[in-house]
Amino acid sequence: MKIYFHLNLTGFSNCYIVANEKTKEALIIDPGIITESIIDQLESNSYKLVAVLVTHNHGSHVHGLKTLTKIYTPKIYGADWEIAGKETNVITGNGKIRLAGMTVQYITLPGHTADSMVYKIGNVFFTGDSISAGRIGSTNSSYSSHILRLNLNEKILSQQENTVIMPGHGPPTTVGAERRFNKDVNYKDLEPSQFAFSSHD
């Protein structure tokens, strides 16, 4: 698996290309803007774009979809039907899908928005705006903030310390770093059984 990072200067959000070198297939996570460098990355490596994953329906993470779908025909996944209307493959809850020859785990993580979703591929979490280096996502109420913290503790920070976090904004980080230094989270070292959630293939 190769991960290519692209910065959307309009919304200062991160867009990722995740490529399978064996199958020469790729997916894009959070296409806030589609630039020539993104297209060149796909074309120069002869990658077939098979899917787009959206962490949540905010403009700086989805504005590039219209441009992208004029050039390619990827399947679009997210928790909000309004991302791409009838073209959206709506996913809810926790589960797994097979895309570009890779297993993609999707985990619902409400708090920042009701439709917030995180994706785990291999040892890497793509977390959108739910968590970034030293911060958690903004919320519109104290209750939403509480729910977000609970979800982060249960579903993200319970993972192995070396699990990489690729956020929607800012630099990459790790689960271990966020446990230690992210004061917004107040991570508690609870028993692993308390973090269990179901998934399906």
N, CA, C and O of each residue as an XYZ file, in Angstrom:
804
protein
N       0.842     -1.197      0.000
C       0.000      0.000      0.000
C       0.876      1.245      0.000
O       1.822      1.352      0.780
N       0.554      2.178     -0.877
C       1.217      3.481     -0.901
C       0.195      4.562     -0.615
O      -0.937      4.502     -1.095
N       0.597      5.553      0.170
C      -0.285      6.670      0.487
C       0.346      7.956     -0.022
O       1.492      8.270      0.299
N      -0.416      8.693     -0.818
C       0.039      9.979     -1.340
C      -0.811     11.078     -0.706
O      -2.037     10.985     -0.656
N      -0.135     12.115     -0.226
C      -0.802     13.216      0.458
C      -0.917     14.425     -0.464
O       0.035     14.776     -1.161
N      -2.081     15.055     -0.464
C      -2.292     16.299     -1.209
C      -3.025     17.285     -0.304
O      -4.010     16.930      0.342
N      -2.538     18.521     -0.263
C      -3.141     19.557      0.574
C      -4.082     20.423     -0.250
O      -3.715     20.932     -1.309
N      -5.295     20.582      0.253
C      -6.266     21.487     -0.342
C      -6.047     22.865      0.263
O      -6.437     23.111      1.405
N      -5.422     23.772     -0.496
C      -5.077     25.097      0.035
C      -6.299     25.964      0.292
O      -6.230     26.917      1.069
N      -7.418     25.645     -0.354
C      -8.634     26.433     -0.136
C      -9.183     26.207      1.271
O      -9.512     27.163      1.973
N      -9.280     24.958      1.675
C      -9.820     24.647      2.999
C      -8.781     24.116      3.962
O      -9.107     23.712      5.079
N      -7.506     24.117      3.524
C      -6.409     23.561      4.313
C      -6.758     22.171      4.842
O      -6.481     21.835      5.994
N      -7.369     21.378      3.972
C      -7.738     20.009      4.328
C      -6.868     19.027      3.550
O      -6.291     19.362      2.516
N      -6.792     17.820      4.070
C      -5.953     16.786      3.471
C      -6.759     15.852      2.581
O      -7.860     15.428      2.932
N      -6.194     15.542      1.434
C      -6.751     14.555      0.527
C      -5.696     13.468      0.365
O      -4.507     13.760      0.234
N      -6.137     12.214      0.375
C      -5.195     11.102      0.286
C      -5.538     10.188     -0.888
O      -6.701      9.865     -1.131
N      -4.502      9.786     -1.601
C      -4.623      8.699     -2.564
C      -4.000      7.476     -1.916
O      -2.852      7.520     -1.474
N      -4.746      6.391     -1.856
C      -4.232      5.133     -1.311
C      -4.189      4.137     -2.469
O      -5.218      3.809     -3.061
N      -2.995      3.667     -2.778
C      -2.808      2.841     -3.967
C      -2.322      1.444     -3.612
O      -1.535      1.251     -2.685
N      -2.809      0.488     -4.369
C      -2.339     -0.895     -4.285
C      -1.386     -1.119     -5.461
O      -1.813     -1.197     -6.612
N      -0.111     -1.221     -5.160
C       0.893     -1.350     -6.209
C       0.764     -2.654     -6.987
O       1.149     -2.721     -8.155
N       0.230     -3.678     -6.353
C       0.094     -4.980     -7.025
C      -1.015     -4.967     -8.067
O      -0.832     -5.446     -9.186
N      -2.174     -4.413     -7.693
C      -3.312     -4.416     -8.616
C      -3.372     -3.162     -9.486
O      -4.140     -3.099    -10.446
N      -2.549     -2.157     -9.139
C      -2.560     -0.861     -9.837
C      -3.930     -0.195     -9.748
O      -4.385      0.462    -10.684
N      -4.569     -0.382     -8.604
C      -5.837      0.281     -8.313
C      -5.628      1.270     -7.173
O      -4.689      1.149     -6.386
N      -6.524      2.251     -7.102
C      -6.379      3.276     -6.061
C      -7.738      3.764     -5.599
O      -8.746      3.607     -6.288
N      -7.742      4.351     -4.428
C      -8.920      5.040     -3.929
C      -8.489      6.399     -3.393
O      -7.326      6.606     -3.046
N      -9.432      7.308     -3.331
C      -9.176      8.654     -2.822
C     -10.027      8.877     -1.588
O     -11.203      8.512     -1.554
N      -9.423      9.480     -0.575
C     -10.142      9.808      0.653
C     -10.241     11.324      0.781
O      -9.232     12.029      0.771
N     -11.468     11.810      0.901
C     -11.777     13.236      1.092
C     -11.239     14.144     -0.026
O     -10.273     14.878      0.179
N     -11.864     14.091     -1.199
C     -11.426     14.938     -2.317
C     -11.921     16.375     -2.189
O     -12.858     16.782     -2.877
N     -11.288     17.136     -1.307
C     -11.702     18.524     -1.118
C     -11.500     19.355     -2.370
O     -12.276     20.267     -2.655
N     -10.459     19.036     -3.109
C     -10.209     19.689     -4.389
C      -9.420     18.700     -5.251
O      -8.590     17.943     -4.747
N      -9.691     18.721     -6.536
C      -8.951     17.853     -7.452
C      -8.033     18.729     -8.295
O      -8.487     19.557     -9.085
N      -6.752     18.531     -8.110
C      -5.745     19.339     -8.790
C      -5.066     18.535     -9.896
O      -5.251     17.324    -10.015
N      -4.282     19.242    -10.694
C      -3.523     18.558    -11.742
C      -2.559     17.542    -11.141
O      -2.315     16.492    -11.735
N      -2.013     17.846     -9.971
C      -1.055     16.919     -9.365
C      -1.729     15.622     -8.933
O      -1.107     14.560     -8.980
N      -2.990     15.691     -8.514
C      -3.725     14.473     -8.160
C      -3.978     13.638     -9.398
O      -3.764     12.425     -9.394
N      -4.435     14.288    -10.460
C      -4.675     13.570    -11.714
C      -3.375     12.976    -12.241
O      -3.346     11.834    -12.700
N      -2.310     13.751    -12.172
C      -1.012     13.269    -12.648
C      -0.522     12.081    -11.821
O       0.084     11.153    -12.357
N      -0.784     12.114    -10.526
C      -0.391     11.002     -9.646
C      -1.065      9.710    -10.099
O      -0.432      8.655    -10.154
N      -2.338      9.801    -10.417
C      -3.068      8.624    -10.881
C      -2.603      8.175    -12.257
O      -2.332      6.995    -12.478
N      -2.515      9.125    -13.178
C      -2.210      8.784    -14.560
C      -0.765      8.330    -14.765
O      -0.513      7.371    -15.494
N       0.179      9.013    -14.128
C       1.590      8.664    -14.329
C       1.941      7.308    -13.742
O       2.903      6.669    -14.168
N       1.156      6.867    -12.758
C       1.379      5.546    -12.159
C       0.437      4.488    -12.718
O       0.462      3.334    -12.288
N      -0.396      4.886    -13.681
C      -1.364      3.975    -14.316
C      -2.291      3.330    -13.288
O      -2.608      2.144    -13.376
N      -2.723      4.139    -12.305
C      -3.655      3.629    -11.310
C      -5.087      3.753    -11.826
O      -5.455      4.757    -12.436
N      -5.873      2.736    -11.577
C      -7.303      2.792    -11.859
C      -8.017      3.241    -10.585
O      -7.935      2.565     -9.560
N      -8.716      4.374    -10.640
C      -9.435      4.882     -9.479
C     -10.747      4.114     -9.337
O     -11.634      4.230    -10.182
N     -10.864      3.338     -8.278
C     -12.045      2.488     -8.119
C     -13.028      2.999     -7.070
O     -14.199      2.622     -7.088
N     -12.564      3.860     -6.148
C     -13.475      4.293     -5.083
C     -13.049      5.626     -4.484
O     -11.881      6.012     -4.525
N     -14.038      6.312     -3.928
C     -13.822      7.526     -3.149
C     -14.473      7.305     -1.792
O     -15.634      6.904     -1.711
N     -13.721      7.567     -0.725
C     -14.239      7.464      0.637
C     -14.337      8.857      1.234
O     -13.377      9.626      1.191
N     -15.491      9.179      1.788
C     -15.713     10.498      2.381
C     -15.914     10.331      3.879
O     -16.762      9.553      4.315
N     -15.123     11.069      4.674
C     -15.232     10.943      6.122
C     -16.435     11.695      6.681
O     -17.015     11.277      7.683
N     -16.818     12.808      6.039
C     -18.011     13.546      6.450
C     -18.323     14.599      5.398
O     -17.451     15.023      4.640
N     -19.568     15.004      5.369
C     -20.042     15.867      4.288
C     -19.836     17.351      4.609
O     -20.797     18.086      4.839
N     -18.578     17.775      4.622
C     -18.224     19.191      4.717
C     -17.513     19.585      3.432
O     -16.765     18.794      2.858
N     -17.749     20.808      2.988
C     -17.259     21.260      1.694
C     -15.790     21.029      1.440
O     -15.411     20.595      0.352
N     -14.952     21.311      2.427
C     -13.510     21.193      2.212
C     -13.047     19.749      2.065
O     -11.865     19.491      1.837
N     -13.976     18.813      2.197
C     -13.652     17.394      2.035
C     -14.357     16.758      0.832
O     -14.043     15.628      0.459
N     -15.296     17.469      0.232
C     -16.062     16.858     -0.869
C     -16.159     17.710     -2.137
O     -16.660     17.230     -3.154
N     -15.691     18.962     -2.101
C     -15.885     19.857     -3.242
C     -15.299     19.317     -4.544
O     -15.779     19.659     -5.625
N     -14.273     18.484     -4.453
C     -13.642     17.966     -5.663
C     -14.373     16.816     -6.326
O     -13.973     16.358     -7.396
N     -15.452     16.340     -5.694
C     -16.164     15.187     -6.241
C     -16.703     15.433     -7.651
O     -16.616     14.560     -8.514
N     -17.258     16.621     -7.881
C     -17.842     16.903     -9.193
C     -16.796     16.827    -10.291
O     -17.045     16.267    -11.358
N     -15.627     17.390    -10.026
C     -14.535     17.323    -11.005
C     -14.090     15.880    -11.198
O     -13.889     15.429    -12.325
N     -13.940     15.171    -10.105
C     -13.444     13.799    -10.150
C     -14.357     12.891    -10.963
O     -13.889     12.075    -11.756
N     -15.664     13.038    -10.761
C     -16.607     12.152    -11.446
C     -16.834     12.527    -12.912
O     -17.483     11.786    -13.651
N     -16.302     13.670    -13.327
C     -16.319     14.005    -14.751
C     -15.202     13.279    -15.499
O     -15.257     13.118    -16.718
N     -14.194     12.845    -14.752
C     -13.026     12.203    -15.360
C     -13.032     10.701    -15.154
O     -12.657      9.943    -16.049
N     -13.462     10.269    -13.965
C     -13.428      8.849    -13.609
C     -14.820      8.383    -13.180
O     -15.744      9.184    -13.044
N     -14.950      7.080    -12.972
C     -16.231      6.516    -12.538
C     -16.049      5.668    -11.274
O     -16.361      4.477    -11.279
N     -15.553      6.266    -10.205
C     -15.352      5.497     -8.976
C     -16.664      5.299     -8.216
O     -17.614      6.061     -8.398
N     -16.710      4.286     -7.375
C     -17.814      4.144     -6.439
C     -17.557      5.118     -5.286
O     -16.416      5.302     -4.862
N     -18.621      5.736     -4.789
C     -18.499      6.753     -3.747
C     -19.143      6.226     -2.466
O     -20.292      5.785     -2.464
N     -18.371      6.282     -1.377
C     -18.836      5.753     -0.097
C     -18.839      6.845      0.967
O     -17.912      7.651      1.050
N     -19.884      6.862      1.772
C     -19.977      7.792      2.886
C     -21.257      7.529      3.646
O     -22.089      6.734      3.209
N     -21.426      8.189      4.781
C     -22.594      7.948      5.625
C     -23.758      8.891      5.332
O     -24.838      8.737      5.902
N     -23.547      9.860      4.451
C     -24.587     10.852      4.146
C     -24.980     10.739      2.674
O     -24.139     10.898      1.789
N     -26.244     10.469      2.418
C     -26.738     10.309      1.048
C     -26.483     11.554      0.209
O     -26.303     11.450     -1.004
N     -26.466     12.718      0.828
C     -26.334     13.975      0.093
C     -24.923     14.203     -0.457
O     -24.708     15.152     -1.211
N     -23.977     13.367     -0.101
C     -22.622     13.513     -0.635
C     -22.642     13.500     -2.161
O     -22.048     14.363     -2.807
N     -23.319     12.531     -2.718
C     -23.401     12.436     -4.179
C     -24.758     11.918     -4.639
O     -24.869     11.347     -5.724
N     -25.793     12.114     -3.818
C     -27.128     11.672     -4.190
C     -27.195     10.185     -4.445
O     -26.674      9.390     -3.663
N     -27.829      9.809     -5.530
C     -28.034      8.387     -5.834
C     -26.741      7.651     -6.140
O     -26.716      6.420     -6.163
N     -25.663      8.399     -6.376
C     -24.365      7.759     -6.629
C     -23.647      7.367     -5.334
O     -22.616      6.695     -5.369
N     -24.199      7.791     -4.190
C     -23.565      7.490     -2.913
C     -23.897      6.078     -2.467
O     -25.066      5.697     -2.406
N     -22.876      5.308     -2.157
C     -23.063      4.025     -1.487
C     -23.044      4.322      0.010
O     -21.980      4.501      0.603
N     -24.225      4.372      0.610
C     -24.335      4.774      2.004
C     -23.900      3.632      2.915
O     -24.411      2.516      2.823
N     -22.945      3.932      3.799
C     -22.486      2.949      4.772
C     -22.776      3.474      6.168
O     -22.610      4.664      6.439
N     -23.207      2.587      7.047
C     -23.523      2.962      8.420
C     -22.961      1.904      9.359
O     -22.646      0.788      8.946
N     -22.840      2.272     10.621
C     -22.342      1.325     11.602
C     -20.869      1.024     11.396
O     -20.098      1.885     10.973
N     -20.490     -0.202     11.699
C     -19.103     -0.642     11.573
C     -19.055     -1.873     10.683
O     -19.884     -2.773     10.811
N     -18.082     -1.908      9.779
C     -17.992     -3.053      8.890
C     -16.739     -3.022      8.050
O     -15.826     -2.238      8.305
N     -16.698     -3.881      7.044
C     -15.547     -3.965      6.163
C     -16.026     -4.079      4.724
O     -17.047     -4.704      4.435
N     -15.262     -3.459      3.827
C     -15.506     -3.603      2.400
C     -14.158     -3.852      1.724
O     -13.110     -3.456      2.234
N     -14.205     -4.499      0.595
C     -12.987     -4.805     -0.156
C     -12.917     -3.862     -1.343
O     -13.775     -3.893     -2.225
N     -11.879     -3.017     -1.358
C     -11.721     -2.032     -2.422
C     -10.270     -2.004     -2.886
O      -9.358     -2.039     -2.061
N     -10.051     -1.944     -4.163
C      -8.698     -1.851     -4.726
C      -7.796     -2.972     -4.201
O      -6.594     -2.779     -4.016
N      -8.380     -4.124     -3.968
C      -7.602     -5.255     -3.469
C      -7.184     -5.119     -2.021
O      -6.325     -5.865     -1.551
N      -7.787     -4.162     -1.297
C      -7.454     -3.927      0.107
C      -8.713     -4.020      0.960
O      -9.810     -3.701      0.500
N      -8.550     -4.457      2.195
C      -9.665     -4.479      3.134
C      -9.768     -3.115      3.808
O      -8.821     -2.651      4.445
N     -10.914     -2.488      3.663
C     -11.173     -1.185      4.264
C     -12.177     -1.365      5.392
O     -13.321     -1.758      5.162
N     -11.745     -1.077      6.597
C     -12.649     -1.113      7.738
C     -13.258      0.264      7.914
O     -12.542      1.264      7.963
N     -14.588      0.319      8.011
C     -15.234      1.605      8.264
C     -15.897      1.573      9.641
O     -16.483      0.571     10.052
N     -15.783      2.693     10.331
C     -16.252      2.785     11.709
C     -16.989      4.110     11.876
O     -16.422      5.176     11.636
N     -18.228      4.043     12.280
C     -18.977      5.279     12.514
C     -18.443      5.955     13.769
O     -18.193      5.298     14.780
N     -18.267      7.286     13.697
C     -17.683      8.005     14.819
C     -18.325      9.392     14.938
O     -17.674     10.405     14.680
N     -19.602      9.431     15.327
C     -20.295     10.721     15.415
C     -19.733     11.597     16.529
O     -19.105     11.115     17.472
N     -19.975     12.872     16.393
C     -19.503     13.845     17.375
C     -19.191     15.155     16.683
O     -19.818     16.179     16.953
N     -18.200     15.116     15.772
C     -17.904     16.313     14.978
C     -19.088     16.612     14.070
O     -19.556     17.748     13.995
N     -19.568     15.576     13.380
C     -20.815     15.635     12.622
C     -21.546     14.314     12.846
O     -20.953     13.331     13.290
N     -22.839     14.305     12.532
C     -23.619     13.073     12.708
C     -23.173     11.978     11.748
O     -23.313     10.792     12.047
N     -22.632     12.375     10.589
C     -22.252     11.387      9.577
C     -20.759     11.062      9.585
O     -20.264     10.439      8.646
N     -20.037     11.470     10.623
C     -18.583     11.243     10.637
C     -18.249      9.755     10.614
O     -18.795      8.961     11.381
N     -17.349      9.407      9.722
C     -16.908      8.032      9.516
C     -15.387      8.031      9.459
O     -14.787      8.940      8.884
N     -14.762      7.023     10.048
C     -13.317      6.863      9.906
C     -13.065      5.556      9.172
O     -13.878      4.632      9.212
N     -11.914      5.500      8.497
C     -11.562      4.317      7.707
C     -10.196      3.812      8.145
O      -9.278      4.600      8.375
N     -10.069      2.512      8.258
C      -8.788      1.905      8.632
C      -8.364      0.953      7.532
O      -9.086      0.021      7.179
N      -7.175      1.206      6.996
C      -6.592      0.350      5.963
C      -5.223     -0.068      6.465
O      -4.344      0.771      6.660
N      -5.041     -1.358      6.674
C      -3.789     -1.820      7.263
C      -3.622     -1.237      8.646
O      -4.488     -1.393      9.506
N      -2.509     -0.566      8.857
C      -2.201      0.017     10.161
C      -2.465      1.526     10.194
O      -1.913      2.239     11.031
N      -3.306      2.002      9.284
C      -3.518      3.445      9.139
C      -4.993      3.801      9.273
O      -5.848      3.219      8.605
N      -5.279      4.762     10.143
C      -6.612      5.342     10.275
C      -6.683      6.642      9.489
O      -5.780      7.474      9.571
N      -7.756      6.813      8.729
C      -8.066      8.087      8.075
C      -9.262      8.652      8.834
O     -10.377      8.143      8.720
N      -9.021      9.702      9.604
C      -9.988     10.107     10.625
C     -10.800     11.360     10.295
O     -11.618     11.788     11.109
N     -10.593     11.952      9.128
C     -11.338     13.169      8.838
C     -11.075     14.215      9.909
O      -9.928     14.441     10.295
N     -12.146     14.860     10.392
C     -11.991     15.915     11.389
C     -12.253     15.433     12.814
O     -12.317     16.246     13.735
N     -12.407     14.122     13.008
C     -12.699     13.608     14.340
C     -11.536     13.825     15.296
O     -11.731     14.195     16.454
N     -10.320     13.591     14.798
C      -9.133     13.803     15.614
C      -7.973     14.179     14.707
O      -7.851     13.672     13.592
N      -7.127     15.068     15.193
C      -5.894     15.426     14.498
C      -4.808     15.556     15.551
O      -5.070     15.353     16.736
N      -3.603     15.888     15.141
C      -2.484     15.944     16.081
C      -2.745     16.961     17.188
O      -2.756     18.168     16.946
N      -2.955     16.459     18.407
C      -3.134     17.328     19.562
C      -4.503     17.930     19.740
O      -4.716     18.716     20.663
N      -5.446     17.578     18.872
C      -6.780     18.184     18.930
C      -7.849     17.163     18.610
O      -7.568     16.122     18.016
N      -9.072     17.461     19.003
C     -10.213     16.696     18.506
C     -11.091     17.647     17.704
O     -10.912     18.864     17.751
N     -12.033     17.085     16.977
C     -12.875     17.894     16.110
C     -13.796     18.820     16.886
O     -14.147     18.553     18.035
N     -14.180     19.915     16.239
C     -15.129     20.844     16.855
C     -16.507     20.187     16.924
O     -16.831     19.316     16.118
N     -17.301     20.611     17.884
C     -18.658     20.096     18.043
C     -19.597     21.264     18.305
O     -19.158     22.373     18.609
N     -20.897     21.001     18.182
C     -21.865     22.092     18.367
C     -22.558     22.066     19.716
O     -23.470     22.859     19.955
N     -22.142     21.166     20.608
C     -22.737     21.123     21.945
C     -21.829     20.344     22.879
O     -20.964     19.593     22.428
N     -22.022     20.518     24.174
C     -21.224     19.769     25.147
C     -21.540     18.276     25.063
O     -20.673     17.438     25.313
N     -22.777     17.952     24.714
C     -23.151     16.538     24.572
C     -22.402     15.902     23.392
O     -21.873     14.797     23.508
N     -22.365     16.611     22.259
C     -21.635     16.093     21.088
C     -20.160     15.927     21.406
O     -19.531     14.965     20.966
N     -19.605     16.861     22.170
C     -18.205     16.770     22.567
C     -17.970     15.538     23.431
O     -16.965     14.844     23.272
N     -18.893     15.271     24.342
C     -18.797     14.086     25.194
C     -18.855     12.808     24.356
O     -18.060     11.890     24.558
N     -19.792     12.755     23.424
C     -19.938     11.586     22.558
C     -18.676     11.379     21.719
O     -18.214     10.249     21.559
N     -18.126     12.458     21.190
C     -16.913     12.355     20.380
C     -15.766     11.777     21.204
O     -15.054     10.889     20.734
N     -15.583     12.270     22.423
C     -14.502     11.764     23.273
C     -14.687     10.274     23.573
O     -13.731      9.500     23.526
N     -15.919      9.885     23.879
C     -16.189      8.479     24.140
C     -15.845      7.622     22.929
O     -15.198      6.581     23.053
N     -16.284      8.071     21.761
C     -16.025      7.323     20.533
C     -14.529      7.218     20.227
O     -14.042      6.163     19.823
N     -13.816      8.316     20.422
C     -12.374      8.305     20.163
C     -11.655      7.349     21.099
O     -10.770      6.607     20.673
N     -12.029      7.364     22.372
C     -11.412      6.458     23.330
C     -11.705      5.002     22.981
O     -10.817      4.153     23.052
N     -12.931      4.718     22.609
C     -13.343      3.339     22.373
C     -12.860      2.781     21.036
O     -12.490      1.611     20.939
N     -12.868      3.623     20.012
C     -12.669      3.095     18.663
C     -11.320      3.426     18.032
O     -10.875      2.731     17.119
N     -10.674      4.475     18.511
C      -9.383      4.868     17.934
C      -8.240      4.637     18.923
O      -7.286      3.924     18.612
N      -8.332      5.228     20.093
C      -7.213      5.199     21.033
C      -7.046      3.858     21.743
O      -6.083      3.661     22.484
N      -7.975      2.945     21.519
C      -7.822      1.586     22.039
C      -6.944      0.723     21.136
O      -6.627     -0.414     21.484
N      -6.550      1.256     19.985
C      -5.737      0.497     19.021
C      -4.266      0.486     19.449
O      -3.879      1.158     20.404
N      -3.458     -0.292     18.723
C      -2.026     -0.367     19.002
C      -1.401      1.023     18.931
O      -1.810      1.857     18.123
N      -0.402      1.264     19.790
C       0.214      2.593     19.869
C       0.829      3.050     18.555
O       0.857      4.247     18.270
N       1.328      2.104     17.743
C       1.996      2.487     16.498
C       1.023      2.656     15.335
O       1.448      2.851     14.196
N      -0.277      2.582     15.610
C      -1.267      2.819     14.555
C      -1.186      4.268     14.107
O      -1.228      5.182     14.931
N      -1.073      4.475     12.813
C      -0.910      5.822     12.254
C      -2.275      6.480     12.081
O      -3.241      5.826     11.688
N      -2.348      7.761     12.371
C      -3.558      8.553     12.164
C      -3.275      9.594     11.086
O      -2.397     10.443     11.241
N      -4.025      9.516     10.003
C      -3.939     10.495      8.919
C      -5.203     11.353      8.997
O      -6.272     10.918      8.570
N      -5.089     12.561      9.537
C      -6.281     13.376      9.795
C      -6.741     14.191      8.596
O      -6.062     14.267      7.572
N      -7.909     14.796      8.753
C      -8.445     15.660      7.704
C      -7.752     16.998      7.621
O      -7.816     17.674      6.594
N      -7.088     17.387      8.698
C      -6.333     18.640      8.741
C      -5.063     18.403      9.554
O      -5.081     17.673     10.545
N      -3.979     19.015      9.139
C      -2.751     18.931      9.913
C      -1.913     17.706      9.609
O      -2.244     16.921      8.720
N      -0.806     17.541     10.363
C       0.158     16.474     10.074
C      -0.303     15.114     10.589
O      -1.210     15.035     11.417
N       0.320     14.051     10.101
C       0.032     12.709     10.626
C       0.442     12.604     12.091
O       1.269     13.377     12.574
N      -0.139     11.651     12.779
C       0.216     11.389     14.163
C       0.034      9.895     14.408
O      -0.184      9.136     13.464
N       0.122      9.470     15.656
C      -0.081      8.059     15.999
C      -1.010      7.950     17.196
O      -1.230      8.920     17.922
N      -1.545      6.768     17.388
C      -2.394      6.519     18.552
C      -1.613      6.773     19.831
O      -2.129      7.395     20.759
N      -0.374      6.298     19.888
C       0.440      6.491     21.079
C       0.661      7.953     21.416
O       0.573      8.348     22.579
N       0.949      8.761     20.396
C       1.174     10.196     20.615
C      -0.083     10.877     21.125
O      -0.011     11.731     22.009
N      -1.229     10.509     20.581
C      -2.478     11.153     21.002
C      -2.878     10.734     22.413
O      -3.436     11.534     23.164
N      -2.597      9.495     22.774
C      -2.860      9.072     24.153
C      -2.092      9.938     25.148
O      -2.613     10.331     26.191
N      -0.848     10.224     24.799
C       0.026     10.933     25.725
C      -0.167     12.447     25.720
O      -0.116     13.086     26.770
N      -0.390     13.020     24.537
C      -0.282     14.471     24.419
C      -1.561     15.199     24.032
O      -1.601     16.428     24.081
N      -2.597     14.479     23.651
C      -3.837     15.145     23.248
C      -4.707     15.370     24.482
O      -5.426     14.472     24.919
N      -4.634     16.567     25.031
C      -5.350     16.871     26.270
C      -6.861     16.981     26.052
O      -7.627     16.951     27.015
N      -7.294     17.107     24.799
C      -8.727     17.169     24.513
C      -9.417     15.824     24.729
O     -10.632     15.768     24.918
N      -8.647     14.754     24.701
C      -9.246     13.422     24.712
C      -9.398     12.860     26.119
O     -10.414     12.238     26.431
N      -8.391     13.074     26.978
C      -8.391     12.477     28.318
C      -8.507     10.961     28.239
O      -9.399     10.354     28.831
N      -7.587     10.372     27.497
C      -7.611      8.927     27.289
C      -7.481      8.171     28.601
O      -6.642      8.496     29.441
N      -8.330      7.150     28.764
C      -8.273      6.277     29.936
C      -7.874      4.881     29.473
O      -8.436      4.351     28.515
N      -6.907      4.296     30.154
C      -6.411      2.968     29.780
C      -7.349      1.908     30.343
O      -7.078      1.307     31.382
N      -8.463      1.690     29.634
C      -9.470      0.739     30.084
C      -9.208     -0.643     29.506
O      -8.346     -0.820     28.646
N      -9.953     -1.602     29.984
C      -9.793     -2.969     29.502
C     -10.195     -3.039     28.034
O     -11.161     -2.391     27.631
N      -9.460     -3.824     27.216
C      -9.781     -3.929     25.794
C     -11.210     -4.367     25.529
O     -11.802     -3.958     24.531
N     -11.785     -5.206     26.415
C     -13.146     -5.694     26.195
C     -14.166     -4.562     26.193
O     -15.248     -4.687     25.617
N     -13.807     -3.450     26.848
C     -14.721     -2.324     26.901
C     -14.725     -1.544     25.589
O     -15.538     -0.639     25.403
N     -13.812     -1.895     24.679
C     -13.722     -1.180     23.407
C     -14.229     -2.016     22.250
O     -14.052     -1.638     21.092
N     -14.855     -3.141     22.538
C     -15.276     -4.055     21.465
C     -16.409     -3.444     20.661
O     -17.289     -2.784     21.213
N     -16.384     -3.668     19.347
C     -17.500     -3.299     18.496
C     -17.607     -4.336     17.399
O     -16.607     -4.926     16.989
N     -18.795     -4.551     16.937
C     -19.002     -5.598     15.934
C     -18.706     -5.102     14.549
O     -18.814     -3.908     14.266
N     -18.328     -6.022     13.678
C     -18.110     -5.694     12.272
C     -18.513     -6.890     11.447
O     -18.654     -7.997     11.965
N     -18.700     -6.665     10.155
C     -19.044     -7.765      9.263
C     -18.216     -7.638      8.004
O     -17.744     -6.553      7.666
N     -18.040     -8.750      7.311
C     -17.247     -8.754      6.085
C     -18.055     -8.254      4.915
O     -17.546     -8.188      3.796
